[in-house]
Every structure is written in structure tokens, then in C-alpha cells.
Amino acid sequence: MARVLLFDVNETLLDLSALRAPFARAFGDPAPLEEWFVRLLHASLVATLTDAYEDFGTLARRALAAVAARRKVVLADGDRDAILGAMRALPPHPEVPEALARLRAAGFPMATLTNSSPAMVRAQLEHAGIAPLFDLVLSVEEVHRYKPAPEPYLMAAERMGVSPADVRLVAAHDWDVWGAMRAGCAAAYVERGPAMFPPGRAPEIVGPDLSAVADAILAVDAPPA
């Protein structure tokens, strides 16, 4: 069965560890990177649950200010701008370009689906050299609901002209994968870190990196020759 492939971007395709250097310069330690990203995702969930949508960039700046305040760090404008600006210039994980190219060559329609703004994601994909591999760049901004709420996945299926059952989301976040599955999509988990799927139910495809996940997708979902 051929499917449309949707890809999360940050962590799934792009390596957030590139942010460690600007965080270390700003805080004297790269560790606040993880706290910032967790706070950012928490803020997006709260915004969705309380119907108080704000764009991801605004939430990112607010989360960064909260981390600085908790750590009693006076964050200079230059340091803040360096951190947020570095989000546009993240490198792809090493195996990503080749794995995406194989899936594209096999005939899969492919799009990204992220919490970030379309402008941000396009800049990221262009910098990473993988923008031409995608048919569409889709964002939660179209529905003002963050993943893992069902609306982004359903919007993506509609934009790609298929039913949710004909979509497979590929992500390195267990909550994103579970959100897609609950919305009626198939999913694949890129195991870049430990996962705890809410009811303990992992998707049918799990791999240690995108190359392994691509192999499994080609075995299960490849379009007919």
C-alpha cells in the first residue's frame, strides 16, 4: 500500500545539538538547551489545551526568557538572537539526505508537518539542502492547534489529497507519533532517544535512525512499480 509520508523536522530530520554552542555561550553551560526545548513543547501543549494559540516563535522566546530567569542569567540580546537564529541553520542528521532521497526516488509524495512557522521551516530545509525533496511544507499555523492534537494531521491529509489512513507520519517524538496514530494515520518512530508511548503501544515501524526507518517504509509502503 502506497502512502503519503509526513515528516516532523526538528530532531527528526535536523540535529538540535548544534544549539549547544550558543547555549553554552549564553549560559556558561549547554545543559539549558534541553530545559528550553521541554518548556517550549510544554507551552505549545498548554496553548492547545486552553485554546490560546500563539505562534511557535513567540513561545520559543518566552520559554528562553523563563529558562534564563530560573537560572538567574541576564540574557543579552545578542545571545538570545544567536540561539533563536541558530534554529534556522541546524544541520541534518548525517543519514537524513540519503534516506529522504531514497524515499523520494521510490515515488512517495512527501511533506513536512511541524509546529514551526512555514517561513522558519523553509529556511531550515533550504539550509540543510533537503528542501527540493518535499512537495509541501505544512505547519500547525493553518489550524492554530499544535501537535499532537488531531487537527494538524487531518489538515495535512486533506492538503495532500488523501485520507488519514493513507498518511504515515515519521517523527522522533513519541507524543507526535501517538498523536498521528490517534488521528487515524500510520506512523514510524525514529528512535533518537528513549520513548514512552502513552498506552505502551509503539507504531509498527521503529528504527534507530532515518535510514533504518526508510528501509522499513520501503518494505511496507512502497508504491507499485
N, C-alpha and C positions, 0 to 999 in steps of 0.2 A: 504494500500500500504506500503510495507516494504521499508525502506530507509537506506542508509549508513549514519552514524552520524559522523560529524566532529566537533571537539571541539577546540575553542580558549583556551589558557592556562592561561596567566596572567590576573588576575581579574575574569575571568570566572570560573576557577577551583581553582586557588591559590590566597591567600589573600595578597595583596601588603602592607597592613597596618603593616606587620612585618618589613618593611623597615623604619618605623617611628623612631625606636630606633637608628639605625646607622646614620640616617639623623640628628636626634637631637644631637647626639654626635659631628657630624662634623660641624653643622651649629648653634648649640645652640637652634634649633627650628625644629620640624618635618615638618613644612609647605613647605619647598623647595621640598619635595618628589613629590607633585602634579605638581609643575612647571617643575621639571625634566622629569616626565613621559610625560607631554604635549609636552615639547621640543623634546623628543625622538620620539614621534609619528609624530610631525611636520617634523622632519628631514627625517623620512622614507618616508613621502609623497613627500617631495621635491626631494629626491633621485630617486623616481619612476618617477615623472613627468619630470625630467630632464635627465633621463637615465644615472644616475651617482651612480649606486649601490655600497654601502659599507655594510659590514656585520653589524648586529644589535649591536653586542658588541662594535664595533668601534663607532657607532653612540651614544651608551649609554655613553661611556667615554667622547665623545665630548660634549654631552648635559650636563653632570655633570660639566665639566670644564666651560661651559657657565653660568650655574647657579651660580657657585662659583664666577666667575668674576663679574657677575651682582650684586651680594650681597657683593662684596669686601671681600670675605673669601679666605684665603690661605689654600687650601685643602691639608692636609698632605697625603702622600702616603698610610699610614695605614688606614686613614678614607676613602679614595677613594676605596681602596681594600675591606674594610669592607662592604661598600654599594653595590658594584658590586658583591662581593662574597655572600652576603645575598640573592641575586636573585636566587641562586641555592638551597636555603634552605627555601623557602616560604612554609608555611603550607597550606593545602587545606581548603577551607571554610568548616564549620562543616558538612553540609549536603551532600557534594560532594561525598565522598566514597560510601555511601549507595545508592545515586541516580545513580551513574555510575554502580554500581553492579547490580541494578535492570534492567537497560537498557541492560547490557551485558547478564544477565540471560535470558532476553526475546529474545535473538538471533540477536541483532543488530550488524553488523560489525561496528567497532568504530576506529577512528584515531584522532590524534591531527593535527592541522594546525596552525602554528604560524609564527610570524616574526623572532623569535629567531633561533639560530643555532640548528641543531639536537643534538649536544653534550650537550648544555645547557638544552634543553627540557628533554632529557633523565635523566639528573641529577636531574632536578626538579621533574619529575614524580616518580623517584626512591625514592627520599627523602620524597615525600608526600605519598608513599605507594600505588600509583594507577597505576604504570606502567603496571602491568600484565593485566589490563582491556582493553588495546588498541592493535589493530592489527598492526598499523603503526604509526610512528612518522614522520610527514611531515613538511617541512619547506619551506619558500619562497626562501631559498638558491638554491633550484633546478631550479628556473626560474629567479632569480635576479630581482624580482618585488615584492614590498611589498603589502600586503593587504591594501586597498580594491581594488586594480587593479584586473582585471578578471583572469589573468594568474594563480595565486596560487590556486584558486578554481577549475579551469579547470584542472590543473595538478593533484589536489587531486582526482577529479572524475576519471581521467584516471588511476591513480595509484590504485584506489580501484576497477577498472574494471566496472564502471557504467557510465551512462550519468549524466550530471549535474542535470537533473530533479529528479534523484534518490538519491540526496545528500541533507541532511539537516545540515546546519551549526548551531552550538549552541555557542552563544557569548554574553558577557556582554557589548559590544561596538556597538552603533547604526551604526557607519560607517562600521564596519565589517559585520554586518547583511545585511546592504544595499548593500555592495559590492557583497556578495554571491547571493542575490536576483537578482541583475543586471546581474550576470554571469549565471543565469538560475537555480540556486539552490533554495530549500526551506530553511527556516531559523527559528530559535527560539531565542528570546531575554530574557536573564537573567537580570532582572531589578535591578541591584545592585546600580544604580544611575539614575538620570533623563536622558531621551533620547530625541533627536530631529531628527527623521528620515528625510532625505533630502526633500522629497516631502510630508512629513507628513503621509507616508504610512508605518505603522508598519507591521511586519510579522504576520501570523495567530496565532502563539504561543508566548505569553508573560507571564512570571511568575516572582514572587518576588525573587525566588531562584531556584537552580537547581532541587530541589525535586519537586516543582510545575511544572517546565518545563518538567521534566521526566514524570510526571503523564499525561500531555497533549500529549507528544510524544507517550506514550504507548496507549493512546486512539485513536490517529490519524494514527500512522505509524506502529503499532506493526506487526511483521512478523506473517504469519499464523502459527497456532499450528501444 
